[in-house]
Amino acid sequence: MIYGLILFVLVFILIAPKSQAFLGVLAADAGKWISDWAPFSYIIVLFMVVAPFVAIHLIRSWPERVEEGNPMSKYKKQDDVVED
C-alpha cells in the first residue's frame, strides 16, 4: 500500500515542469562535476557500478551454514558399550 502511494506521489512530482527543470539541472551539474574531476570521478562511478555485482557474487558464493544438531545424540546409541 505504501509503495503505491510513493509511486503516485513520484508520478506527480515528475510531471510538474518545475521539478523536471530542477532534475535536468541536477543531471547537468552531475555531468559537469564528472568531467571536471575526470580521473577521480571515473573511479568513483566505476566503484558504484561494480559494487552491487561484487556484493551479489559474495552473497551467492558464501558458504552455507551447517546445522550441527544435538551434540549429545552421538552418545545415545553406542555399539561398543558392554552391558552386564
Secondary structure, 3 states (H helix, E strand, C coil): CHHHHHHHHHHHHHHCHHHHHHHHHHHHHHHHHHHHCHHHHHHHHHHHHHHHHHHHHHHHHCCCCCCCCCCCHHHCCCCCCCCC
